[in-house]
Amino acid sequence: MKLVFKPGTATGLLAACVLLGWSLSASAASPADCQAYATRVQAGTGSVAGSAGRGAVRGAAFGAIVGDSSKSARKGAAWGAAAGGVRKSVTKNEVYKQAYDNCMAGLVKY
């Protein structure tokens, strides 16, 4: 018996595969896979403590220059540490959210 495929047969087979849930592409990432991917991306952005330390040094320098006293330098260091830590924390959250969303949309290979 000879199998003969007519031009419409391939389209019908493809439609049947789609209806049955078969896909020619790779499977979509699960939320757990995307969470792991986003966590790995977030880990590469640096630490909150490091940013707070840099902020403290910069704040102390600014306080010493502007205030001309050690009290001003301490206040500047405290404000700089707080600002640096908060800024890095916000950045890390944004990086995580962007990486997770991109993964769920299928835009990255994890």
C-alpha positions as MATLAB code, in Angstrom:
seq = 'MKLVFKPGTATGLLAACVLLGWSLSASAASPADCQAYATRVQAGTGSVAGSAGRGAVRGAAFGAIVGDSSKSARKGAAWGAAAGGVRKSVTKNEVYKQAYDNCMAGLVKY';
ca = [
       0.000    0.000    0.000;
       1.357    3.367   -0.981;
       0.818    6.399    1.264;
      -0.025    9.543   -0.584;
      -0.247   12.854    1.236;
      -2.275   15.575   -0.305;
      -1.305   19.232    0.291;
      -4.022   19.736    2.920;
      -2.950   16.692    4.941;
       0.118   18.339    6.472;
      -1.981   21.278    7.592;
      -4.497   18.900    9.122;
      -1.783   17.010   11.007;
      -0.336   20.258   12.342;
      -3.783   21.402   13.459;
      -4.357   18.053   15.217;
      -1.022   18.404   17.048;
      -1.939   21.889   18.192;
      -5.393   20.775   19.338;
      -3.894   17.880   21.294;
      -1.456   20.202   23.022;
       1.664   19.053   21.260;
       4.150   21.699   20.415;
       7.126   21.827   18.108;
       8.924   24.270   20.390;
      10.402   23.769   23.849;
       8.059   23.662   26.805;
       7.285   26.843   28.701;
       9.156   27.608   31.893;
       7.415   26.886   35.158;
       7.103   29.542   37.866;
       9.638   27.608   39.971;
      12.154   27.604   37.097;
      11.678   31.333   36.578;
      12.000   32.004   40.299;
      15.328   30.154   40.369;
      16.507   32.028   37.262;
      15.518   35.422   38.707;
      17.259   34.625   41.991;
      20.485   33.789   40.112;
      20.275   37.027   38.137;
      19.565   39.024   41.300;
      22.562   37.495   43.089;
      24.868   38.980   40.463;
      23.889   42.568   41.244;
      25.994   42.965   44.396;
      25.098   43.165   48.045;
      23.024   45.636   50.016;
      25.730   45.763   52.705;
      28.396   46.713   50.173;
      26.275   49.508   48.817;
      25.480   50.710   52.333;
      29.201   50.731   53.125;
      30.018   52.797   50.058;
      27.160   55.151   50.924;
      28.508   55.542   54.456;
      31.974   56.467   53.195;
      30.581   58.962   50.703;
      28.185   60.410   53.293;
      30.979   60.764   55.850;
      33.162   62.571   53.320;
      30.327   64.873   52.356;
      29.423   65.558   56.005;
      33.042   66.315   56.897;
      33.433   68.714   53.969;
      30.141   70.524   54.434;
      29.857   70.479   58.224;
      33.534   70.802   59.236;
      33.055   68.538   62.273;
      33.131   64.874   63.216;
      29.481   65.091   64.252;
      28.542   66.137   60.714;
      30.664   63.312   59.333;
      28.827   60.770   61.521;
      25.446   62.098   60.440;
      26.538   62.035   56.805;
      27.758   58.456   57.180;
      24.454   57.367   58.712;
      22.397   59.024   55.980;
      24.723   57.722   53.277;
      24.528   54.162   54.584;
      20.741   54.283   54.728;
      20.433   55.783   51.259;
      22.928   53.340   49.730;
      21.242   50.329   51.295;
      17.747   51.377   50.264;
      18.854   52.184   46.733;
      20.533   48.786   46.277;
      17.536   46.976   47.778;
      15.188   48.663   45.317;
      17.545   47.885   42.424;
      17.751   44.210   43.410;
      13.957   43.964   43.565;
      13.604   45.570   40.136;
      16.213   43.227   38.635;
      14.432   40.191   40.126;
      11.028   41.276   38.829;
      12.353   42.008   35.340;
      14.199   38.673   35.129;
      11.142   36.738   36.374;
       8.790   38.487   33.959;
      11.148   37.936   31.019;
      11.467   34.252   31.902;
       7.711   33.759   32.188;
       7.253   35.496   28.834;
       9.728   33.059   27.267;
      12.232   35.767   26.375;
      15.237   34.084   28.041;
      16.823   30.662   28.187;
      17.250   29.721   31.818;
];
